[in-house]
Amino acid sequence: MNSRRTFLKTGLIGVSGVAVAGLPFQATRAGQGVAKPQEDRFHLGVAGYSFVHFNLDESLAMMKRMGIEYLCIKDFHLPLNSSEAEIAAFHQKLAAHGVTGYAVGPIYMTKSRDEIDNAFAYAKRVGVDTLVGIPNKEDLAYIAGKTAEYNIKYAIHNHGPEDKLYPNATVIYDLVRNLDKRVGMCFDMGHNMRDGEDPIRDLKRYTDRIFDIHLKNVTSATAEGKTCELGRGVIDIPAFVRMLRKVGYTGKCSLEYEKDMKDPLAGLAESTGYFRGVLDGTR
């Protein structure tokens, strides 16, 4: 397996758009051109929570610098009560920066079923097919009915050992496995690891119910573990990428960077470069 230094080097080159890491030498010799690798069916995005301290214009400027085209929309950038005109203007601004909003959330909805109703109506108005949420367990059957009514996937977010409702992927899967197929999870691989679980194993086990991924690494497989740059933690990212390909994952892998949230660009850019280097180096 290539070292982290190798992946980081190729990844940072990849940000500039000139990387050919992982391609055979014969494919790059003069006169033969460069073989085009098969495109992965999953795409890199950013979880909007990474930009909690930044307005939309600032957030989109950072995404443009990194060349990331997909955003999971948080309500501090597009409030839940946004009008049709405000939503249209929001999408127009994203498009001007080459960005697509592919999902909304996470949205907490543990106080009443009105919050569930409002969240689904919001997702419908925004025009996305995935709603990331944190509901009460007793409302899951009700949510399953909403997914059928709106034809919108509902992805429950796991938050690690501090989360008494959904600490890891196994807890979520056991709750939703017999519900409508549109009820699943937003798999936070870092929090899953912090709860002592194996994110690579669980990606394989629960792939049919994983609709979105919050891509991150953590400093340790314990409750004390902290989010860190993608190439610096204890999760084997190359093995995770190989499993993404093996199971045929087609959703987004959205970086959620929580280490330096008031100054996230350097960490996000490093993680972006590393991930792209891993993609090149594992083909």
HELIX and SHEET records of a PDB file:
HELIX    1   1 ARG A    4  VAL A   15  1                                  12    
HELIX    2   2 PHE A   25  THR A   28  5                                   4    
HELIX    3   3 GLY A   48  PHE A   51  5                                   4    
HELIX    4   4 LEU A   56  MET A   66  1                                  11    
HELIX    5   5 GLU A   84  ALA A   96  1                                  13    
HELIX    6   6 ARG A  113  VAL A  126  1                                  14    
HELIX    7   7 LYS A  137  ASP A  139  5                                   3    
HELIX    8   8 LEU A  140  TYR A  150  1                                  11    
HELIX    9   9 ALA A  169  VAL A  176  1                                   8    
HELIX   10  10 MET A  189  ARG A  194  1                                   6    
HELIX   11  11 PRO A  199  ARG A  205  1                                   7    
HELIX   12  12 THR A  207  ARG A  209  5                                   3    
HELIX   13  13 ILE A  237  VAL A  247  1                                  11    
HELIX   14  14 LEU A  265  GLY A  281  1                                  17    
SHEET    1   A 9 HIS A  43  ALA A  47  0                                        
SHEET    2   A 9 TYR A  70  ILE A  73  1                                        
SHEET    3   A 9 THR A 100  MET A 109  1                                        
SHEET    4   A 9 THR A 130  PRO A 135  1                                        
SHEET    5   A 9 LYS A 153  HIS A 157  1                                        
SHEET    6   A 9 VAL A 183  ASP A 188  1                                        
SHEET    7   A 9 ILE A 210  LEU A 215  1                                        
SHEET    8   A 9 LYS A 252  LEU A 255  1                                        
SHEET    9   A 9 HIS A  43  ALA A  47  1                                        
SHEET    1   B 2 ASN A 217  VAL A 218  0                                        
SHEET    2   B 2 THR A 227  CYS A 228 -1                                        
END                                                                             
